Amino acid sequence: RNLFAITLMMTLFAVITATAQNRAYTASDSQVQLLLNRIETRSDTFKRTISAALDRSALNGTNSEDMVINYITEFENATDSLKQRFDARRSVNTDVQEVLTRATNINQFLQNNRLTTRVQSDWTVLRSDLMTLARYYNVNWDWNSTVNNDYNTNTRPYRVSDSSVQSLLARIETNTDRY
């Protein structure tokens, strides 16, 4: 009877240890779940705040506004993907890197374009949660680097809309043909 109990306890310990070792994160499941929910809530708040600030700024209706809205959408998509993969118990640190890469684009935009103190405050709080996420997944992150961990961001290398670049290229081609 005691041998059976000891064997059962050792088996359970081995299963729990193996499960914990297969996780990509160091915090408990409930801590990560709570953090992901908080990031989602704070992202929604940040999006509302920055949208209102952009509407009242000189950036309203510009390519820069379109660019940051695109960055926010990409960030939300990456966050949603991470949350889905976490719920399916398949999240890995590259999922977190994707979220952080998208967040870095927003961070750099905010460094170059000062908006309201509310936007900055909301971003600071959200960024703090993102750093906690990075720590949970053992991801080192540098917010000032355009390339983190040799990770490709797949973002546009220019700051105007795709249609503006296409129009410019068409004019260059036409003028070259004429020349």
Sequence and secondary structure as in RCSB ss.txt:
>XXXX:A:sequence
RNLFAITLMMTLFAVITATAQNRAYTASDSQVQLLLNRIETRSDTFKRTISAALDRSALNGTNSEDMVINYITEF
ENATDSLKQRFDARRSVNTDVQEVLTRATNINQFLQNNRLTTRVQSDWTVLRSDLMTLARYYNVNWDWNSTVNND
YNTNTRPYRVSDSSVQSLLARIETNTDRY
>XXXX:A:secstr
 HHHHHHHHHHHHHHHHHHHHH S SS HHHHHHHHHHHHHHHHHHHHHHHHHHHTSTTTTSHHHHHHHHHHHHH
HHHHHHHHHHHHTT   HHHHHHHHHHHHHHHHHHHHS   HHHHHHHHHHHHHHHHHHHHTT    TT SSSTT
      SSSS HHHHHHHHHHHHHHHHH 
